[in-house]
Amino acid sequence: MKKTLRTLCLAAIAVFAIPQQADAQFLKKLKEAATNVVKEAVSGETDSNAGTQGANFVASASGVSIANPASKSFSIDFVEAVGNSADNSVTVVVKATAIDMNYANTHIGDNNVTAYDADGNEYKSNDSSPAKNLTVGVPVKFEFSKLVNVPVTVSMLPVVYTTYYINSDKSSKAGNLGTFIQLKNVPVKWQ
């Protein structure tokens, strides 16, 4: 009897001492990953170790979707994209309205504007645009610096990226598209 009881105890200890499958750890990691994906999809936030910030697009009445990483400071509305057929350039115009406080010497769409057409061709700006002051509740129009060498056959720009600068704490960061203002499905009206 003692021998049988001892054998059963050793068998029970052996069963619990053998490494178990890592299902619990795998499920825990899967839950953490799913939480981060949902967090990014809903709010545009990512884990600081995950890389660039995701874009949170908002559809406008014009059909242009806008991602504004500085949405707590100012709102952006698409006005128009005008193509000049004489020099094959396109100028994008937006309205910005300060939300939290007044800002002097604000730059939106200055020197660093990039767009792509449906065929994947890239267009960049070649000049600067003026700084303007933003006053809470008062919309101000900003013309992005002109996109050059755009053929008149381009009637839609699927994406336009540009930088903004309010102050050293509130600005786009070079090389991080998640910090750029992004416009999707921008219609071009040629003149």
Secondary structure, 3 states (H helix, E strand, C coil): CHHHHHHHHHHHHHHHHCCCCCHHHHHHHHHHHHHHHHHHHHHCCCCCCCCCCCCCEEECCCCCEEECCCCCCEEEEEEEEEEECCCCEEEEEEEEEECCCCEEEEEEEEEEEEEECCCCCEEEECCCCCCEEEEECECEEEECCCECCCCCCCCEEEEEEEEEEEECCEECCCCCHHHCEEEEEEECEEC
